[in-house]
C-alpha cells in the first residue's frame, strides 16, 4: 500500500478553526473524488503535553494521509482534474506544504474502537532510515496502553507536485502512527520519552 502524506501549515491570515473547517468541509470532498483512492484520513494537530519542542518548531497544523494500492494510482491521481481542483482550493487555507510518499507497513492493527486520538512521530533526517524507524517502534511497543502501530517508510519527499503553495522545508527519515487506548495512556507513554522524534498529538477524521 502506498501512502501520500502531506505536512500542512495553515496560512498566517487564516485562524485555526477556519483552517480545520475548510479542510474538512470544502477540501475533503474534493480529495474524496480521486479515482483509485483506498483511504483518506485527516489528522488535525491538537494541543497536548505530549507534543514536544521538535514538533512545535515545525509549526505543522495537519497531516492528510491518502492510501492507494500502487504508485501508478498515485501518479494518475496527481495528474487528474480532481487534483487540479484541489490545488486551486489549497490556496484558500494552506500557507506551506511538503509531501512524503511512503510505503505503509501495519505492525499492529488498531481495533475498531481505538478512538480518534493518535500520536504521529516524525523521525528527523534527509533520507529514509528504516533501522531507526523499527528501533523507535521496538522501544515503545511494550507500553501497555499501545493498541496500534503503523510505519510509513519514506520512498520520496519534497514539494507537492503541480502545486503553487510554498514548499515547507521539512525532511523526515520515517513516520510512525501510534494508537493508544486513551489520551491518558498516550501522554503517559510520551512522558520522559527521549525526544528522538517530533511528537504530534492528532485527532483523526476518516473520510474514506
Backbone as JSON Lines, residues from 0, in Angstrom:
{"i":0,"aa":"X","n":[0.85,-1.19,0.0],"ca":[0.0,0.0,0.0],"c":[0.89,1.25,0.0]}
{"i":1,"aa":"X","n":[0.57,2.19,-0.89],"ca":[1.3,3.44,-0.99],"c":[0.53,4.52,-0.23]}
{"i":2,"aa":"X","n":[1.25,5.31,0.57],"ca":[0.63,6.41,1.32],"c":[1.28,7.72,0.94]}
{"i":3,"aa":"X","n":[0.44,8.68,0.54],"ca":[0.91,10.05,0.27],"c":[0.52,10.9,1.46]}
{"i":4,"aa":"X","n":[1.52,11.41,2.16],"ca":[1.31,12.18,3.39],"c":[1.76,13.61,3.16]}
{"i":5,"aa":"X","n":[0.93,14.56,3.53],"ca":[1.3,15.96,3.44],"c":[1.51,16.54,4.83]}
{"i":6,"aa":"X","n":[2.5,17.41,4.94],"ca":[2.73,18.19,6.15],"c":[2.24,19.59,5.83]}
{"i":7,"aa":"X","n":[1.14,20.02,6.47],"ca":[0.5,21.27,6.08],"c":[0.58,22.31,7.2]}
{"i":8,"aa":"X","n":[0.96,23.5,6.81],"ca":[0.92,24.66,7.71],"c":[-0.12,25.63,7.16]}
{"i":9,"aa":"X","n":[-1.01,26.11,8.01],"ca":[-2.07,27.0,7.55],"c":[-1.53,28.38,7.18]}
{"i":10,"aa":"X","n":[-2.29,29.08,6.39],"ca":[-1.95,30.45,6.05],"c":[-1.96,31.3,7.31]}
{"i":11,"aa":"X","n":[-1.06,32.29,7.37],"ca":[-0.92,33.12,8.56],"c":[-2.16,33.97,8.82]}
{"i":12,"aa":"X","n":[-2.96,34.25,7.77],"ca":[-4.16,35.07,7.93],"c":[-5.42,34.22,8.11]}
{"i":13,"aa":"X","n":[-5.26,32.92,8.31],"ca":[-6.4,32.01,8.5],"c":[-6.35,31.45,9.91]}
{"i":14,"aa":"X","n":[-7.44,31.59,10.64],"ca":[-7.48,31.08,12.01],"c":[-7.45,29.55,12.0]}
{"i":15,"aa":"X","n":[-7.09,28.98,13.14],"ca":[-7.02,27.52,13.23],"c":[-8.4,26.9,13.02]}
{"i":16,"aa":"X","n":[-9.44,27.52,13.6],"ca":[-10.79,26.99,13.44],"c":[-11.24,27.03,11.98]}
{"i":17,"aa":"X","n":[-10.94,28.14,11.29],"ca":[-11.3,28.27,9.87],"c":[-10.53,27.26,9.03]}
{"i":18,"aa":"X","n":[-9.26,27.07,9.34],"ca":[-8.43,26.09,8.64],"c":[-9.05,24.69,8.75]}
{"i":19,"aa":"X","n":[-9.41,24.3,9.96],"ca":[-9.96,22.95,10.17],"c":[-11.3,22.78,9.47]}
{"i":20,"aa":"X","n":[-12.16,23.8,9.57],"ca":[-13.49,23.7,8.97],"c":[-13.41,23.61,7.45]}
{"i":21,"aa":"X","n":[-12.54,24.44,6.85],"ca":[-12.4,24.42,5.39],"c":[-11.8,23.1,4.93]}
{"i":22,"aa":"X","n":[-10.82,22.62,5.65],"ca":[-10.16,21.36,5.3],"c":[-11.16,20.21,5.32]}
{"i":23,"aa":"X","n":[-12.0,20.16,6.34],"ca":[-12.97,19.08,6.47],"c":[-14.13,19.2,5.47]}
{"i":24,"aa":"X","n":[-14.71,20.39,5.41],"ca":[-16.0,20.54,4.71],"c":[-15.87,20.89,3.23]}
{"i":25,"aa":"X","n":[-14.79,21.57,2.85],"ca":[-14.63,22.02,1.46],"c":[-13.57,21.19,0.75]}
{"i":26,"aa":"X","n":[-12.38,21.15,1.32],"ca":[-11.27,20.45,0.67],"c":[-11.44,18.94,0.72]}
{"i":27,"aa":"X","n":[-11.93,18.43,1.83],"ca":[-12.08,16.98,2.0],"c":[-12.88,16.32,0.9]}
{"i":28,"aa":"X","n":[-14.08,16.82,0.57],"ca":[-14.86,16.21,-0.51],"c":[-14.17,16.24,-1.86]}
{"i":29,"aa":"X","n":[-13.33,17.25,-2.11],"ca":[-12.58,17.3,-3.37],"c":[-11.6,16.13,-3.46]}
{"i":30,"aa":"X","n":[-10.94,15.84,-2.36],"ca":[-9.98,14.73,-2.33],"c":[-10.71,13.39,-2.46]}
{"i":31,"aa":"X","n":[-11.88,13.29,-1.84],"ca":[-12.64,12.03,-1.89],"c":[-13.02,11.63,-3.31]}
{"i":32,"aa":"X","n":[-12.97,12.58,-4.25],"ca":[-13.34,12.29,-5.64],"c":[-12.21,11.65,-6.43]}
{"i":33,"aa":"X","n":[-11.02,11.5,-5.85],"ca":[-9.89,10.9,-6.56],"c":[-10.2,9.45,-6.93]}
{"i":34,"aa":"X","n":[-9.93,9.1,-8.16],"ca":[-10.08,7.71,-8.6],"c":[-8.98,6.85,-7.98]}
{"i":35,"aa":"X","n":[-9.32,5.62,-7.59],"ca":[-8.33,4.7,-7.05],"c":[-7.98,4.92,-5.59]}
{"i":36,"aa":"X","n":[-8.66,5.86,-4.93],"ca":[-8.34,6.17,-3.53],"c":[-8.86,5.05,-2.64]}
{"i":37,"aa":"X","n":[-7.97,4.46,-1.83],"ca":[-8.36,3.39,-0.92],"c":[-8.66,3.9,0.49]}
{"i":38,"aa":"X","n":[-8.03,5.01,0.84],"ca":[-8.25,5.57,2.17],"c":[-7.85,7.03,2.2]}
{"i":39,"aa":"X","n":[-8.56,7.82,2.99],"ca":[-8.24,9.24,3.14],"c":[-8.54,9.64,4.58]}
{"i":40,"aa":"X","n":[-7.5,10.02,5.29],"ca":[-7.61,10.41,6.69],"c":[-7.01,11.79,6.87]}
{"i":41,"aa":"X","n":[-7.71,12.64,7.6],"ca":[-7.15,13.93,8.02],"c":[-6.75,13.82,9.49]}
{"i":42,"aa":"X","n":[-5.5,14.15,9.78],"ca":[-5.02,14.2,11.16],"c":[-4.87,15.66,11.55]}
{"i":43,"aa":"X","n":[-5.76,16.15,12.42],"ca":[-5.72,17.53,12.88],"c":[-4.89,17.61,14.16]}
{"i":44,"aa":"X","n":[-3.86,18.43,14.16],"ca":[-2.97,18.56,15.32],"c":[-3.72,19.25,16.46]}
{"i":45,"aa":"X","n":[-3.65,18.66,17.66],"ca":[-4.31,19.22,18.84],"c":[-3.27,19.45,19.94]}
{"i":46,"aa":"X","n":[-3.58,20.34,20.85],"ca":[-2.66,20.65,21.94],"c":[-2.62,19.51,22.94]}
{"i":47,"aa":"X","n":[-1.42,19.21,23.42],"ca":[-1.23,18.17,24.42],"c":[0.17,18.3,24.99]}
{"i":48,"aa":"X","n":[0.36,17.95,26.28],"ca":[1.71,17.95,26.86],"c":[2.67,17.0,26.14]}
{"i":49,"aa":"X","n":[2.11,16.03,25.41],"ca":[2.96,15.06,24.7],"c":[3.59,15.64,23.44]}
{"i":50,"aa":"X","n":[3.11,16.8,22.98],"ca":[3.7,17.43,21.81],"c":[4.99,18.13,22.23]}
{"i":51,"aa":"X","n":[6.12,17.66,21.71],"ca":[7.41,18.15,22.19],"c":[7.91,19.35,21.38]}
{"i":52,"aa":"X","n":[9.08,19.85,21.78],"ca":[9.65,21.05,21.17],"c":[9.94,20.84,19.69]}
{"i":53,"aa":"X","n":[10.42,19.66,19.34],"ca":[10.72,19.37,17.93],"c":[9.47,19.55,17.07]}
{"i":54,"aa":"X","n":[8.33,19.09,17.57],"ca":[7.08,19.24,16.83],"c":[6.62,20.69,16.8]}
{"i":55,"aa":"X","n":[6.7,21.37,17.93],"ca":[6.26,22.77,17.98],"c":[7.05,23.63,17.01]}
{"i":56,"aa":"X","n":[8.34,23.36,16.88],"ca":[9.18,24.16,15.99],"c":[8.82,23.97,14.52]}
{"i":57,"aa":"X","n":[8.23,22.83,14.17],"ca":[7.85,22.58,12.78],"c":[6.61,23.37,12.36]}
{"i":58,"aa":"X","n":[5.76,23.73,13.33],"ca":[4.55,24.51,13.07],"c":[3.69,23.86,11.97]}
{"i":59,"aa":"X","n":[3.4,22.58,12.16],"ca":[2.52,21.85,11.25],"c":[1.15,21.76,11.89]}
{"i":60,"aa":"X","n":[0.09,22.08,11.12],"ca":[-1.27,22.09,11.65],"c":[-2.08,20.85,11.26]}
{"i":61,"aa":"X","n":[-1.6,20.1,10.28],"ca":[-2.36,18.93,9.88],"c":[-1.6,18.01,8.95]}
{"i":62,"aa":"X","n":[-2.03,16.73,8.96],"ca":[-1.4,15.7,8.14],"c":[-2.49,14.9,7.41]}
{"i":63,"aa":"X","n":[-2.75,15.18,6.15],"ca":[-3.62,14.28,5.4],"c":[-2.83,13.06,4.94]}
{"i":64,"aa":"X","n":[-3.47,11.89,5.01],"ca":[-2.83,10.65,4.54],"c":[-3.77,9.99,3.54]}
{"i":65,"aa":"X","n":[-3.29,9.87,2.31],"ca":[-4.05,9.22,1.24],"c":[-3.38,7.89,0.93]}
{"i":66,"aa":"X","n":[-4.16,6.81,0.92],"ca":[-3.6,5.5,0.61],"c":[-4.16,4.99,-0.7]}
{"i":67,"aa":"X","n":[-3.26,4.36,-1.48],"ca":[-3.62,3.79,-2.78],"c":[-2.9,2.46,-2.93]}
{"i":68,"aa":"X","n":[-3.42,1.62,-3.81],"ca":[-2.84,0.28,-3.97],"c":[-1.44,0.33,-4.56]}
{"i":69,"aa":"X","n":[-1.24,1.18,-5.57],"ca":[0.02,1.19,-6.3],"c":[0.48,2.62,-6.55]}
{"i":70,"aa":"X","n":[1.77,2.79,-6.78],"ca":[2.29,4.11,-7.07],"c":[1.72,4.66,-8.37]}
{"i":71,"aa":"X","n":[1.41,3.77,-9.32],"ca":[0.81,4.23,-10.58],"c":[-0.53,4.92,-10.33]}
{"i":72,"aa":"X","n":[-1.29,4.45,-9.34],"ca":[-2.55,5.08,-8.99],"c":[-2.32,6.48,-8.42]}
{"i":73,"aa":"X","n":[-1.26,6.61,-7.63],"ca":[-0.93,7.93,-7.06],"c":[-0.57,8.9,-8.17]}
{"i":74,"aa":"X","n":[0.26,8.47,-9.11],"ca":[0.68,9.34,-10.2],"c":[-0.54,9.76,-11.03]}
{"i":75,"aa":"X","n":[-1.43,8.82,-11.28],"ca":[-2.64,9.12,-12.05],"c":[-3.49,10.16,-11.31]}
{"i":76,"aa":"X","n":[-3.62,10.02,-10.01],"ca":[-4.41,10.97,-9.21],"c":[-3.78,12.36,-9.25]}
{"i":77,"aa":"X","n":[-2.46,12.42,-9.17],"ca":[-1.77,13.72,-9.17],"c":[-1.93,14.45,-10.5]}
{"i":78,"aa":"X","n":[-2.19,13.73,-11.56],"ca":[-2.33,14.35,-12.89],"c":[-3.8,14.57,-13.27]}
{"i":79,"aa":"X","n":[-4.71,14.32,-12.35],"ca":[-6.13,14.34,-12.67],"c":[-6.74,15.74,-12.51]}
{"i":80,"aa":"X","n":[-7.9,15.97,-13.13],"ca":[-8.63,17.23,-12.93],"c":[-9.03,17.44,-11.47]}
{"i":81,"aa":"X","n":[-9.27,16.33,-10.75],"ca":[-9.64,16.43,-9.34],"c":[-8.48,17.01,-8.52]}
{"i":82,"aa":"X","n":[-7.25,16.59,-8.85],"ca":[-6.09,17.16,-8.16],"c":[-5.92,18.64,-8.52]}
{"i":83,"aa":"X","n":[-6.18,18.99,-9.77],"ca":[-6.09,20.39,-10.18],"c":[-7.06,21.25,-9.37]}
{"i":84,"aa":"X","n":[-8.27,20.73,-9.14],"ca":[-9.26,21.46,-8.34],"c":[-8.78,21.6,-6.88]}
{"i":85,"aa":"X","n":[-8.15,20.55,-6.36],"ca":[-7.61,20.6,-5.0],"c":[-6.5,21.65,-4.89]}
{"i":86,"aa":"X","n":[-5.65,21.71,-5.9],"ca":[-4.55,22.67,-5.87],"c":[-5.06,24.11,-5.86]}
{"i":87,"aa":"X","n":[-6.14,24.35,-6.59],"ca":[-6.73,25.7,-6.59],"c":[-7.31,26.01,-5.21]}
{"i":88,"aa":"X","n":[-8.05,25.05,-4.65],"ca":[-8.67,25.28,-3.34],"c":[-7.63,25.41,-2.23]}
{"i":89,"aa":"X","n":[-6.51,24.72,-2.35],"ca":[-5.48,24.76,-1.31],"c":[-5.01,26.18,-1.01]}
{"i":90,"aa":"X","n":[-5.06,27.05,-2.0],"ca":[-4.6,28.42,-1.8],"c":[-5.46,29.18,-0.81]}
{"i":91,"aa":"X","n":[-6.67,28.69,-0.57],"ca":[-7.59,29.39,0.32],"c":[-7.23,29.24,1.8]}
{"i":92,"aa":"X","n":[-6.47,28.18,2.14],"ca":[-6.24,27.94,3.58],"c":[-4.87,27.39,3.93]}
{"i":93,"aa":"X","n":[-4.09,26.93,2.97],"ca":[-2.77,26.36,3.25],"c":[-1.67,27.37,2.92]}
{"i":94,"aa":"X","n":[-0.75,27.56,3.88],"ca":[0.34,28.51,3.68],"c":[1.61,27.86,3.19]}
{"i":95,"aa":"X","n":[1.85,26.6,3.55],"ca":[3.04,25.87,3.12],"c":[2.77,24.38,3.26]}
{"i":96,"aa":"X","n":[3.39,23.59,2.39],"ca":[3.13,22.15,2.4],"c":[4.34,21.38,1.9]}
{"i":97,"aa":"X","n":[4.53,20.2,2.45],"ca":[5.54,19.27,1.98],"c":[4.89,17.91,1.81]}
{"i":98,"aa":"X","n":[5.37,17.12,0.85],"ca":[4.75,15.83,0.54],"c":[5.76,14.71,0.8]}
{"i":99,"aa":"X","n":[5.29,13.66,1.48],"ca":[6.1,12.48,1.73],"c":[5.37,11.28,1.12]}
{"i":100,"aa":"X","n":[6.01,10.61,0.18],"ca":[5.47,9.39,-0.4],"c":[6.12,8.21,0.33]}
{"i":101,"aa":"X","n":[5.29,7.29,0.8],"ca":[5.82,6.23,1.64],"c":[5.13,4.9,1.37]}
{"i":102,"aa":"X","n":[5.72,3.85,1.91],"ca":[5.11,2.52,1.9],"c":[4.54,2.26,3.29]}
{"i":103,"aa":"X","n":[3.26,1.94,3.32],"ca":[2.58,1.73,4.6],"c":[2.83,0.31,5.11]}
{"i":104,"aa":"X","n":[3.22,0.2,6.36],"ca":[3.53,-1.08,6.97],"c":[2.79,-1.16,8.31]}
{"i":105,"aa":"X","n":[1.69,-1.93,8.35],"ca":[0.91,-2.07,9.58],"c":[1.56,-3.1,10.48]}
{"i":106,"aa":"X","n":[2.11,-2.65,11.6],"ca":[2.76,-3.54,12.55],"c":[1.76,-4.11,13.54]}
{"i":107,"aa":"X","n":[0.85,-3.25,13.99],"ca":[-0.19,-3.65,14.94],"c":[-1.47,-2.93,14.55]}
{"i":108,"aa":"X","n":[-2.45,-3.66,14.02],"ca":[-3.69,-3.05,13.55],"c":[-4.52,-2.6,14.74]}
{"i":109,"aa":"X","n":[-4.91,-1.31,14.79],"ca":[-5.72,-0.84,15.91],"c":[-7.13,-1.43,15.84]}
{"i":110,"aa":"X","n":[-7.74,-1.69,16.99],"ca":[-9.11,-2.22,16.99],"c":[-10.1,-1.16,16.53]}
{"i":111,"aa":"X","n":[-11.3,-1.56,16.11],"ca":[-12.3,-0.61,15.62],"c":[-12.69,0.45,16.65]}
{"i":112,"aa":"X","n":[-12.56,0.12,17.94],"ca":[-12.94,1.07,18.99],"c":[-11.73,1.82,19.55]}
{"i":113,"aa":"X","n":[-10.69,1.97,18.75],"ca":[-9.46,2.61,19.23],"c":[-9.62,4.09,19.51]}
{"i":114,"aa":"X","n":[-10.7,4.7,19.03],"ca":[-10.86,6.13,19.23],"c":[-10.17,6.92,18.14]}
{"i":115,"aa":"X","n":[-10.18,8.23,18.24],"ca":[-9.68,9.09,17.17],"c":[-8.39,9.8,17.51]}
{"i":116,"aa":"X","n":[-7.87,9.63,18.72],"ca":[-6.63,10.3,19.11],"c":[-5.44,9.42,18.75]}
{"i":117,"aa":"X","n":[-4.47,10.02,18.05],"ca":[-3.27,9.3,17.62],"c":[-2.03,10.11,17.98]}
{"i":118,"aa":"X","n":[-0.89,9.43,17.96],"ca":[0.4,10.11,18.02],"c":[1.11,9.9,16.69]}
{"i":119,"aa":"X","n":[1.52,10.97,16.05],"ca":[2.37,10.88,14.86],"c":[3.78,11.27,15.27]}
{"i":120,"aa":"X","n":[4.71,10.36,15.09],"ca":[6.11,10.6,15.41],"c":[6.89,10.73,14.11]}
{"i":121,"aa":"X","n":[7.5,11.89,13.89],"ca":[8.28,12.15,12.69],"c":[9.76,12.07,13.05]}
{"i":122,"aa":"X","n":[10.44,11.09,12.47],"ca":[11.87,10.95,12.72],"c":[12.62,11.91,11.81]}
{"i":123,"aa":"X","n":[13.47,12.77,12.38],"ca":[14.18,13.75,11.55],"c":[15.24,13.09,10.69]}
{"i":124,"aa":"X","n":[15.5,13.71,9.55],"ca":[16.54,13.21,8.65],"c":[16.21,13.51,7.21]}
{"i":125,"aa":"X","n":[17.25,13.6,6.39],"ca":[17.06,13.95,5.0],"c":[16.82,12.78,4.09]}
{"i":126,"aa":"X","n":[16.97,11.55,4.61],"ca":[16.76,10.37,3.79],"c":[16.13,9.28,4.64]}
{"i":127,"aa":"X","n":[15.55,8.27,3.98],"ca":[14.85,7.2,4.68],"c":[15.78,6.43,5.61]}
{"i":128,"aa":"X","n":[15.27,6.05,6.77],"ca":[16.06,5.3,7.74],"c":[15.15,4.24,8.38]}
{"i":129,"aa":"X","n":[15.04,3.08,7.73],"ca":[14.17,2.02,8.23],"c":[14.66,1.45,9.55]}
{"i":130,"aa":"X","n":[15.98,1.46,9.77],"ca":[16.53,0.92,11.02],"c":[16.06,1.77,12.2]}
{"i":131,"aa":"X","n":[16.15,3.09,12.06],"ca":[15.7,3.99,13.13],"c":[14.2,3.87,13.35]}
{"i":132,"aa":"X","n":[13.46,3.67,12.27],"ca":[12.01,3.53,12.35],"c":[11.63,2.29,13.15]}
{"i":133,"aa":"X","n":[12.25,1.17,12.82],"ca":[11.96,-0.09,13.52],"c":[12.41,0.0,14.99]}
{"i":134,"aa":"X","n":[13.52,0.67,15.24],"ca":[14.01,0.8,16.61],"c":[13.05,1.63,17.45]}
{"i":135,"aa":"X","n":[12.52,2.7,16.85],"ca":[11.59,3.55,17.57],"c":[10.36,2.75,18.02]}
{"i":136,"aa":"X","n":[9.81,1.96,17.11],"ca":[8.62,1.16,17.43],"c":[8.95,0.1,18.47]}
{"i":137,"aa":"X","n":[10.12,-0.51,18.38],"ca":[10.51,-1.53,19.35],"c":[10.6,-0.95,20.75]}
{"i":138,"aa":"X","n":[11.06,0.29,20.86],"ca":[11.2,0.94,22.16],"c":[9.87,1.25,22.81]}
{"i":139,"aa":"X","n":[8.84,1.53,22.01],"ca":[7.54,1.94,22.54],"c":[6.55,0.78,22.58]}
{"i":140,"aa":"X","n":[6.86,-0.31,21.9],"ca":[5.89,-1.39,21.7],"c":[5.45,-2.07,22.99]}
{"i":141,"aa":"X","n":[6.27,-2.02,24.02],"ca":[5.95,-2.72,25.27],"c":[5.0,-1.92,26.16]}
{"i":142,"aa":"X","n":[4.67,-0.67,25.79],"ca":[3.8,0.12,26.64],"c":[2.4,-0.5,26.67]}
{"i":143,"aa":"X","n":[1.83,-0.71,27.86],"ca":[0.55,-1.43,27.95],"c":[-0.62,-0.7,27.29]}
{"i":144,"aa":"X","n":[-0.55,0.62,27.11],"ca":[-1.66,1.35,26.51],"c":[-1.66,1.36,25.01]}
{"i":145,"aa":"X","n":[-0.57,0.9,24.39],"ca":[-0.47,0.92,22.93],"c":[-1.39,-0.13,22.31]}
{"i":146,"aa":"X","n":[-2.2,0.29,21.32],"ca":[-3.1,-0.68,20.69],"c":[-3.02,-0.64,19.16]}
{"i":147,"aa":"X","n":[-2.1,0.13,18.6],"ca":[-1.95,0.17,17.16],"c":[-0.65,0.84,16.76]}
{"i":148,"aa":"X","n":[-0.02,0.33,15.7],"ca":[1.23,0.92,15.21],"c":[1.33,0.74,13.71]}
{"i":149,"aa":"X","n":[1.52,1.84,13.0],"ca":[1.67,1.82,11.55],"c":[2.94,2.58,11.2]}
{"i":150,"aa":"X","n":[3.79,1.97,10.38],"ca":[5.02,2.61,9.93],"c":[4.82,3.14,8.52]}
{"i":151,"aa":"X","n":[5.39,4.3,8.26],"ca":[5.41,4.87,6.91],"c":[6.87,5.01,6.51]}
{"i":152,"aa":"X","n":[7.3,4.1,5.63],"ca":[8.69,4.04,5.2],"c":[8.86,4.94,3.97]}
{"i":153,"aa":"X","n":[9.7,5.95,4.09],"ca":[9.82,7.01,3.1],"c":[10.4,6.48,1.79]}
{"i":154,"aa":"X","n":[9.71,6.78,0.68],"ca":[10.18,6.46,-0.66],"c":[10.71,7.71,-1.36]}
{"i":155,"aa":"X","n":[10.02,8.82,-1.18],"ca":[10.48,10.1,-1.73],"c":[9.76,11.22,-0.99]}
{"i":156,"aa":"X","n":[10.32,12.41,-1.04],"ca":[9.7,13.54,-0.38],"c":[10.15,14.83,-1.05]}
{"i":157,"aa":"X","n":[9.35,15.86,-0.87],"ca":[9.67,17.15,-1.48],"c":[8.42,17.99,-1.65]}
{"i":158,"aa":"X","n":[8.45,18.97,-2.57],"ca":[7.29,19.82,-2.79],"c":[6.1,19.02,-3.33]}
{"i":159,"aa":"X","n":[4.9,19.5,-3.02],"ca":[3.7,18.88,-3.57],"c":[3.68,19.1,-5.08]}
{"i":160,"aa":"X","n":[3.46,18.05,-5.87],"ca":[3.51,18.18,-7.33],"c":[2.41,19.08,-7.88]}
{"i":161,"aa":"X","n":[2.78,19.9,-8.86],"ca":[1.83,20.78,-9.56],"c":[1.14,21.78,-8.65]}
{"i":162,"aa":"X","n":[1.72,22.04,-7.48],"ca":[1.1,22.96,-6.53],"c":[1.84,24.3,-6.54]}
{"i":163,"aa":"X","n":[1.08,25.38,-6.36],"ca":[1.68,26.71,-6.26],"c":[1.87,27.13,-4.8]}
{"i":164,"aa":"X","n":[1.5,26.24,-3.87],"ca":[1.69,26.53,-2.44],"c":[3.18,26.44,-2.12]}
{"i":165,"aa":"X","n":[3.72,27.4,-1.35],"ca":[5.14,27.34,-0.98],"c":[5.51,26.02,-0.31]}
{"i":166,"aa":"X","n":[6.73,25.57,-0.59],"ca":[7.21,24.32,-0.02],"c":[7.59,24.51,1.45]}
{"i":167,"aa":"X","n":[7.16,23.57,2.29],"ca":[7.54,23.56,3.7],"c":[8.84,22.77,3.82]}
{"i":168,"aa":"X","n":[9.95,23.42,4.18],"ca":[11.26,22.74,4.15],"c":[11.48,21.84,5.36]}
{"i":169,"aa":"X","n":[10.74,20.75,5.4],"ca":[10.88,19.76,6.48],"c":[11.15,18.41,5.85]}
{"i":170,"aa":"X","n":[12.2,17.73,6.31],"ca":[12.53,16.4,5.81],"c":[12.42,15.39,6.95]}
{"i":171,"aa":"X","n":[11.96,14.19,6.61],"ca":[11.81,13.16,7.63],"c":[12.45,11.86,7.16]}
{"i":172,"aa":"X","n":[12.92,11.07,8.13],"ca":[13.51,9.76,7.82],"c":[12.47,8.65,7.92]}
{"i":173,"aa":"X","n":[11.32,8.96,8.5],"ca":[10.25,7.99,8.64],"c":[9.16,8.56,9.53]}
{"i":174,"aa":"X","n":[7.97,7.99,9.44],"ca":[6.83,8.44,10.23],"c":[6.19,7.22,10.89]}
{"i":175,"aa":"X","n":[5.84,7.38,12.16],"ca":[5.17,6.32,12.92],"c":[3.83,6.85,13.4]}
{"i":176,"aa":"X","n":[2.77,6.09,13.18],"ca":[1.44,6.44,13.7],"c":[1.08,5.44,14.79]}
{"i":177,"aa":"X","n":[0.86,5.96,16.0],"ca":[0.58,5.11,17.15],"c":[-0.81,5.38,17.69]}
{"i":178,"aa":"X","n":[-1.53,4.32,18.01],"ca":[-2.85,4.41,18.63],"c":[-2.75,3.91,20.07]}
{"i":179,"aa":"X","n":[-3.43,4.63,20.96],"ca":[-3.44,4.25,22.37],"c":[-4.88,4.07,22.84]}
{"i":180,"aa":"X","n":[-5.05,3.35,23.94],"ca":[-6.38,3.1,24.47],"c":[-7.05,4.39,24.93]}
{"i":181,"aa":"X","n":[-6.25,5.39,25.3],"ca":[-6.8,6.67,25.75],"c":[-5.75,7.75,25.6]}
{"i":182,"aa":"X","n":[-6.19,9.0,25.7],"ca":[-5.25,10.12,25.66],"c":[-4.33,10.07,26.87]}
{"i":183,"aa":"X","n":[-4.84,9.62,28.0],"ca":[-4.01,9.49,29.2],"c":[-2.88,8.5,28.95]}
{"i":184,"aa":"X","n":[-3.2,7.36,28.33],"ca":[-2.16,6.37,28.04],"c":[-1.11,6.95,27.08]}
{"i":185,"aa":"X","n":[-1.57,7.71,26.1],"ca":[-0.65,8.33,25.14],"c":[0.3,9.28,25.87]}
{"i":186,"aa":"X","n":[-0.27,10.16,26.68],"ca":[0.57,11.17,27.35],"c":[1.51,10.53,28.36]}
{"i":187,"aa":"X","n":[1.06,9.47,29.03],"ca":[1.94,8.76,29.97],"c":[3.09,8.07,29.24]}
{"i":188,"aa":"X","n":[2.8,7.51,28.06],"ca":[3.82,6.83,27.29],"c":[4.9,7.8,26.82]}
{"i":189,"aa":"X","n":[4.49,9.03,26.5],"ca":[5.44,10.01,25.99],"c":[6.16,10.77,27.08]}
{"i":190,"aa":"X","n":[5.67,10.72,28.32],"ca":[6.31,11.44,29.41],"c":[7.71,10.91,29.65]}
{"i":191,"aa":"X","n":[8.69,11.78,29.58],"ca":[10.08,11.37,29.77],"c":[10.66,10.63,28.6]}
{"i":192,"aa":"X","n":[9.91,10.52,27.5],"ca":[10.41,9.81,26.32],"c":[11.55,10.59,25.68]}
{"i":193,"aa":"X","n":[12.59,9.89,25.28],"ca":[13.73,10.53,24.64],"c":[13.28,11.18,23.34]}
{"i":194,"aa":"X","n":[13.43,12.51,23.2],"ca":[12.88,13.21,22.03],"c":[13.7,12.99,20.76]}
{"i":195,"aa":"X","n":[13.74,11.76,20.28],"ca":[14.44,11.47,19.02],"c":[13.55,11.78,17.83]}
{"i":196,"aa":"X","n":[12.27,12.01,18.09],"ca":[11.32,12.28,17.02],"c":[10.43,13.45,17.42]}
{"i":197,"aa":"X","n":[9.85,14.1,16.43],"ca":[8.86,15.15,16.67],"c":[7.52,14.47,16.95]}
{"i":198,"aa":"X","n":[6.94,14.74,18.1],"ca":[5.71,14.08,18.53],"c":[4.51,15.0,18.36]}
{"i":199,"aa":"X","n":[3.59,14.62,17.48],"ca":[2.36,15.36,17.25],"c":[1.17,14.55,17.77]}
{"i":200,"aa":"X","n":[0.36,15.14,18.62],"ca":[-0.89,14.52,19.02],"c":[-1.96,15.02,18.06]}
{"i":201,"aa":"X","n":[-2.7,14.08,17.47],"ca":[-3.64,14.44,16.41],"c":[-5.0,13.79,16.65]}
{"i":202,"aa":"X","n":[-6.02,14.43,16.11],"ca":[-7.37,13.85,16.08],"c":[-7.65,13.37,14.67]}
{"i":203,"aa":"X","n":[-8.05,12.13,14.55],"ca":[-8.27,11.52,13.25],"c":[-9.69,11.77,12.73]}
{"i":204,"aa":"X","n":[-9.77,12.16,11.46],"ca":[-11.05,12.26,10.77],"c":[-10.94,11.41,9.51]}
{"i":205,"aa":"X","n":[-11.64,10.29,9.49],"ca":[-11.56,9.35,8.37],"c":[-12.67,9.65,7.37]}
{"i":206,"aa":"X","n":[-12.29,10.06,6.16],"ca":[-13.27,10.44,5.14],"c":[-13.52,9.33,4.13]}
{"i":207,"aa":"X","n":[-12.53,8.47,3.92],"ca":[-12.69,7.32,3.01],"c":[-12.17,6.08,3.73]}
